[in-house]
Amino acid sequence: MTQYIVRRLLVSIPILLTVVLVVFVLARVIPGDPCLATLGERATPQQCAEFAARYQLDQPLPVQFVRYLEGIITG
């Protein structure tokens, strides 16, 4: 019985990582600018640049994904 539980837990790890990756990619593919969606249509380019820097949206996607995972793990 213990082997069965351990096996199921080990199999669930790649499945969970795949689901997290799919959600991350879908969130990045959705059209629209996160800055304009959050700050509104009257946001200036400077405000959008500060927004991107604050939330690290100016980083490469692999770095963003690692930060996303860290956020999920820490809650």
C-alpha positions in Angstrom: 0.0 0.0 0.0 2.9 2.4 0.8 4.5 1.7 -2.6 1.2 2.5 -4.3 0.9 5.9 -2.5 4.6 6.8 -3.2 4.2 5.9 -6.8 1.0 8.0 -7.2 2.7 10.9 -5.5 5.7 10.7 -7.8 3.5 10.5 -10.9 1.5 13.5 -9.8 4.6 15.8 -9.8 5.1 15.9 -13.6 1.3 16.3 -14.0 1.2 19.3 -11.7 4.2 20.9 -13.3 2.6 20.5 -16.7 -0.6 22.1 -15.5 1.3 25.0 -14.0 3.3 25.4 -17.3 0.1 25.4 -19.3 -1.5 28.1 -17.1 1.6 30.2 -17.3 1.8 30.0 -21.1 -2.0 30.8 -21.4 -1.6 33.8 -19.2 1.2 35.1 -21.4 -0.6 34.4 -24.7 -3.8 36.2 -23.8 -3.9 39.4 -25.9 -3.7 42.7 -24.1 -1.1 44.6 -22.0 -1.1 43.8 -18.3 -0.1 47.4 -17.6 -3.1 48.8 -19.4 -5.4 46.2 -17.9 -4.3 47.1 -14.4 -3.6 50.9 -14.6 -6.2 51.8 -17.2 -6.1 53.2 -20.7 -4.6 56.5 -19.5 -1.3 54.9 -18.2 1.7 56.6 -19.6 4.7 54.7 -21.1 6.8 55.6 -18.1 4.1 54.2 -15.7 4.0 51.0 -17.9 7.8 50.7 -17.8 7.8 51.0 -14.0 4.9 48.5 -13.8 6.9 46.0 -15.9 10.0 46.5 -13.8 8.1 46.2 -10.5 6.4 42.9 -11.5 9.4 41.7 -13.5 7.5 41.5 -16.7 10.6 42.8 -18.5 12.5 39.7 -17.6 12.9 36.7 -20.1 10.1 34.1 -19.9 12.2 31.4 -18.2 13.0 33.9 -15.4 9.3 34.8 -15.2 8.3 31.2 -15.0 10.8 30.5 -12.1 9.4 33.5 -10.3 5.8 32.2 -11.0 6.8 28.8 -9.5 8.3 30.5 -6.4 5.1 32.4 -6.0 3.0 29.3 -6.1 5.3 27.5 -3.7 5.3 30.3 -1.1 1.6 31.0 -1.5 
